[in-house]
Amino acid sequence: MSPANDDGAPMRLLVTGASRGIGAAIARRLGTQHGRRLRIALAGRSASPGLDGVAAELSGLGAAVTTLSGDLAETEAPERLVAEAAGFCGGLDGIVANAGITGPGPLAELDPATWDRLFAVNVRAVWLLAKAGFPHLAASHGAFVAVASASGMAPHPGMGAYSPTKAALIMLCRQLGQEWAPEGVRVNAVSPGMIRTPLTEAIYRDPDLAAERNRIVPLGRVGRPEDVAGAVAFLLGPDALFIVGQNLCMDGGYTETALGRIPGLPRSA
């Protein structure tokens, strides 16, 4: 949030991938937090009941809301979405680049088209969103937050190009943070680990598999979309005004457990 928002001016935001899961949770958190002081554009790949439902919830909280659509694999889509969002909001104080896709498969068998589409959506589109949003964020001294993944911090075998794209996204945010901080624009990323969302719900319908996933997380549970939403809201807000180019891993401690799984380690009594 720009310091200008402390005077009661509306918070003006664009959130991509807002129709369900983490993106919808982010939108709901921002709506609850800012209420009638929020002007927000919610973007999805296409119009959908999910996107309309989230918009209706935020409208019920008093926010001014519009819905946008566009395939982020198309080069012109990010700039158009930013222009439409800024036009509706009267500028932008923050952009949340949440939209992303997966394409599991062994790298030895992955086809170039799948590789290219993942990089187009997960990396190029985020850069283009940031690039188009930069003038607005510089004017407001705003913030850009991208949703990366713990899979970008460690190899994730079988996930094809997904881990390389998220690793590239984390570095993109670090570099943008350095380039744009002198203009008063803060760029950061969050990297969720295992999160129970509509996309992963089928896995958790197996009670044994769900219990095993909960067990291996040091905190004793997998994450919820609301966990990620809280971190994104923090990075957009006034308590994060001195945070630049950081990647906040949100995995309940799981990514750091590798050394603790070595056989033969001493155990406390």
C-alpha positions as CSV (number, residue, x, y, z in Angstrom):
1,M,0.0,0.0,0.0
2,S,1.3,3.4,-0.8
3,P,1.6,5.8,2.1
4,A,-1.0,7.9,0.4
5,N,-3.6,5.3,1.3
6,D,-3.2,6.1,5.0
7,D,-5.4,9.2,4.5
8,G,-8.5,7.2,3.7
9,A,-8.1,7.2,0.0
10,P,-9.3,3.9,-1.7
11,M,-6.9,1.0,-2.2
12,R,-6.7,0.3,-5.9
13,L,-5.7,-3.2,-6.9
14,L,-5.5,-5.8,-9.7
15,V,-5.5,-9.5,-8.8
16,T,-5.1,-12.1,-11.5
17,G,-6.2,-15.7,-11.2
18,A,-9.0,-14.5,-8.8
19,S,-11.8,-16.9,-9.6
20,R,-10.9,-19.6,-7.1
21,G,-8.3,-21.0,-4.7
22,I,-5.5,-18.7,-3.6
23,G,-6.5,-15.8,-5.9
24,A,-10.1,-15.8,-4.6
25,A,-8.8,-16.0,-1.0
26,I,-6.5,-13.0,-1.6
27,A,-9.4,-11.0,-3.0
28,R,-11.7,-11.9,-0.1
29,R,-8.9,-10.9,2.4
30,L,-8.5,-7.6,0.7
31,G,-12.2,-7.0,0.6
32,T,-12.5,-7.8,4.3
33,Q,-9.5,-5.6,5.2
34,H,-10.4,-2.6,3.1
35,G,-14.2,-2.8,2.6
36,R,-15.6,0.4,1.1
37,R,-12.1,1.8,0.7
38,L,-11.3,-0.8,-2.0
39,R,-11.5,-0.5,-5.7
40,I,-10.4,-3.8,-7.2
41,A,-10.2,-5.5,-10.6
42,L,-10.5,-9.3,-10.5
43,A,-9.0,-11.1,-13.6
44,G,-9.5,-14.6,-14.8
45,R,-8.7,-16.4,-18.0
46,S,-12.4,-16.1,-19.0
47,A,-15.6,-15.1,-17.5
48,S,-16.9,-17.7,-15.0
49,P,-19.4,-18.2,-12.2
50,G,-16.4,-18.4,-9.8
51,L,-15.1,-15.0,-10.7
52,D,-18.6,-13.4,-10.6
53,G,-19.2,-15.0,-7.2
54,V,-16.0,-13.5,-5.7
55,A,-16.9,-10.1,-7.2
56,A,-20.4,-10.3,-5.7
57,E,-18.9,-11.1,-2.2
58,L,-16.6,-8.1,-2.4
59,S,-19.4,-5.9,-3.6
60,G,-21.4,-7.0,-0.6
61,L,-18.5,-5.7,1.6
62,G,-18.9,-2.3,-0.1
63,A,-15.9,-2.6,-2.5
64,A,-16.1,-1.2,-6.0
65,V,-15.4,-4.3,-8.2
66,T,-15.0,-5.1,-11.9
67,T,-14.1,-8.4,-13.5
68,L,-11.7,-8.8,-16.4
69,S,-10.7,-11.7,-18.6
70,G,-7.7,-12.6,-20.8
71,D,-5.4,-15.5,-21.6
72,L,-2.1,-14.5,-20.1
73,A,-0.3,-16.7,-22.6
74,E,-1.2,-14.1,-25.2
75,T,1.5,-11.4,-25.3
76,E,-1.0,-8.5,-25.4
77,A,-3.2,-9.7,-22.6
78,P,-1.2,-8.4,-19.5
79,E,-0.9,-4.8,-20.8
80,R,-4.7,-4.8,-21.6
81,L,-5.6,-6.1,-18.2
82,V,-3.5,-3.5,-16.5
83,A,-5.0,-0.7,-18.6
84,E,-8.5,-1.8,-17.9
85,A,-7.8,-2.2,-14.2
86,A,-6.2,1.2,-14.0
87,G,-9.0,2.8,-15.9
88,F,-11.6,1.4,-13.5
89,C,-9.7,2.1,-10.4
90,G,-8.3,5.5,-11.3
91,G,-4.7,4.2,-11.0
92,L,-3.2,1.3,-9.1
93,D,-1.6,1.0,-5.7
94,G,-0.9,-2.8,-6.1
95,I,-0.9,-5.7,-8.5
96,V,-1.1,-9.3,-7.4
97,A,0.2,-11.7,-10.1
98,N,-1.4,-14.9,-8.9
99,A,-2.4,-16.7,-12.1
100,G,-0.3,-19.7,-13.0
101,I,-0.5,-23.1,-14.7
102,T,1.1,-26.5,-14.3
103,G,2.1,-29.1,-16.8
104,P,3.4,-32.2,-15.1
105,G,5.6,-34.7,-16.9
106,P,9.2,-35.9,-17.0
107,L,11.6,-33.4,-18.6
108,A,12.9,-36.1,-20.9
109,E,9.4,-36.5,-22.4
110,L,8.1,-32.9,-22.2
111,D,7.2,-31.3,-25.5
112,P,8.4,-27.8,-26.3
113,A,4.9,-26.4,-26.6
114,T,4.1,-27.2,-23.0
115,W,7.4,-25.8,-21.9
116,D,6.8,-22.6,-23.8
117,R,3.2,-22.2,-22.5
118,L,4.3,-22.6,-18.9
119,F,7.0,-20.0,-19.3
120,A,4.6,-17.7,-21.1
121,V,2.0,-17.7,-18.3
122,N,4.2,-18.2,-15.2
123,V,7.1,-15.9,-16.1
124,R,6.6,-13.7,-19.2
125,A,3.1,-12.6,-18.3
126,V,4.2,-11.6,-14.8
127,W,7.0,-9.5,-16.3
128,L,4.5,-7.9,-18.7
129,L,2.0,-7.2,-16.0
130,A,4.7,-5.6,-13.9
131,K,6.1,-3.6,-16.9
132,A,2.6,-2.3,-17.8
133,G,1.9,-1.5,-14.2
134,F,5.1,0.2,-13.4
135,P,4.0,3.8,-14.3
136,H,0.9,3.4,-12.1
137,L,2.9,1.9,-9.2
138,A,5.6,4.5,-9.5
139,A,3.0,7.2,-9.3
140,S,1.4,5.7,-6.1
141,H,4.6,4.3,-4.6
142,G,2.8,1.0,-4.7
143,A,3.6,-2.7,-4.5
144,F,3.8,-5.7,-6.8
145,V,3.4,-9.2,-5.4
146,A,3.8,-12.4,-7.4
147,V,2.7,-15.8,-6.2
148,A,5.6,-18.2,-7.0
149,S,6.0,-21.7,-5.3
150,A,8.2,-23.7,-3.0
151,S,8.7,-25.8,-6.2
152,G,10.8,-22.8,-7.4
153,M,13.1,-23.2,-4.4
154,A,13.9,-26.9,-4.7
155,P,13.6,-29.4,-7.6
156,H,10.2,-30.9,-8.0
157,P,10.7,-34.1,-10.0
158,G,7.9,-35.0,-12.4
159,M,6.5,-31.4,-12.6
160,G,8.0,-30.7,-16.0
161,A,8.8,-27.0,-16.5
162,Y,6.9,-25.9,-13.4
163,S,9.8,-25.7,-11.1
164,P,12.0,-23.9,-13.6
165,T,9.3,-21.3,-14.2
166,K,8.8,-20.6,-10.5
167,A,12.5,-20.3,-10.0
168,A,12.7,-17.8,-12.8
169,L,9.7,-16.0,-11.3
170,I,11.4,-15.6,-7.9
171,M,14.5,-14.2,-9.6
172,L,12.4,-11.9,-11.7
173,C,10.9,-10.4,-8.5
174,R,14.3,-10.0,-7.0
175,Q,15.6,-8.2,-10.0
176,L,12.5,-6.0,-10.3
177,G,12.8,-5.2,-6.7
178,Q,16.3,-3.9,-7.2
179,E,15.5,-1.9,-10.3
180,W,12.3,-0.3,-9.1
181,A,13.0,0.4,-5.4
182,P,14.6,3.7,-6.3
183,E,11.2,4.7,-7.8
184,G,9.4,3.8,-4.6
185,V,7.9,0.5,-6.0
186,R,8.2,-2.6,-3.8
187,V,8.3,-6.0,-5.6
188,N,8.2,-9.2,-3.6
189,A,7.1,-12.8,-4.0
190,V,5.4,-15.5,-1.9
191,S,6.1,-19.2,-2.4
192,P,3.4,-21.5,-1.1
193,G,4.1,-25.1,-0.4
194,M,1.3,-27.7,-0.1
195,I,-2.0,-25.8,-0.1
196,R,-5.4,-27.4,-0.2
197,T,-7.2,-25.7,-3.1
198,P,-9.9,-26.7,-5.6
199,L,-7.1,-27.8,-7.9
200,T,-5.6,-30.2,-5.3
201,E,-8.9,-31.2,-3.6
202,A,-9.0,-34.6,-5.3
203,I,-5.8,-35.6,-3.5
204,Y,-7.1,-34.7,-0.1
205,R,-10.3,-36.7,-0.6
206,D,-8.1,-39.7,0.1
207,P,-7.9,-39.6,3.9
208,D,-4.7,-41.6,4.2
209,L,-2.9,-39.4,1.7
210,A,-4.3,-36.3,3.4
211,A,-3.1,-37.5,6.8
212,E,0.4,-38.4,5.4
213,R,0.7,-34.9,3.9
214,N,-0.3,-33.3,7.1
215,R,2.2,-35.5,9.0
216,I,5.3,-34.5,7.0
217,V,4.7,-30.8,7.5
218,P,6.4,-29.6,10.7
219,L,3.4,-27.5,11.7
220,G,1.2,-30.6,11.3
221,R,-1.0,-29.5,8.5
222,V,-0.9,-28.4,4.9
223,G,-1.7,-24.8,4.1
224,R,-5.0,-23.1,3.3
225,P,-5.5,-20.4,0.7
226,E,-6.2,-18.0,3.5
227,D,-2.7,-18.5,4.8
228,V,-1.3,-17.2,1.5
229,A,-3.8,-14.4,1.4
230,G,-2.6,-13.1,4.7
231,A,1.0,-12.9,3.6
232,V,0.0,-11.1,0.3
233,A,-2.1,-8.6,2.2
234,F,0.9,-7.9,4.5
235,L,3.3,-7.3,1.6
236,L,0.8,-4.9,0.0
237,G,0.2,-3.1,3.2
238,P,1.9,-0.4,5.3
239,D,3.7,-2.8,7.6
240,A,5.9,-4.0,4.6
241,L,7.0,-0.6,3.4
242,F,10.7,-1.5,3.9
243,I,10.6,-5.0,2.3
244,V,12.0,-5.3,-1.2
245,G,12.9,-8.2,-3.5
246,Q,12.1,-10.9,-0.9
247,N,10.6,-14.3,-1.4
248,L,8.4,-15.5,1.5
249,C,8.2,-19.3,1.7
250,M,4.9,-20.4,3.1
251,D,5.1,-24.2,3.6
252,G,4.7,-24.8,7.3
253,G,8.5,-25.5,7.4
254,Y,8.4,-28.4,5.0
255,T,11.1,-27.2,2.5
256,E,13.7,-27.0,5.2
257,T,13.2,-30.6,6.4
258,A,15.7,-32.4,4.1
259,L,18.5,-32.7,6.6
260,G,16.1,-33.8,9.3
261,R,15.2,-36.9,7.3
262,I,18.8,-38.3,7.2
263,P,18.8,-41.8,8.8
264,G,20.8,-42.2,11.9
265,L,20.5,-38.7,13.2
266,P,20.7,-38.4,17.0
267,R,17.3,-37.9,18.6
268,S,16.4,-36.2,21.8
269,A,15.2,-38.4,24.6
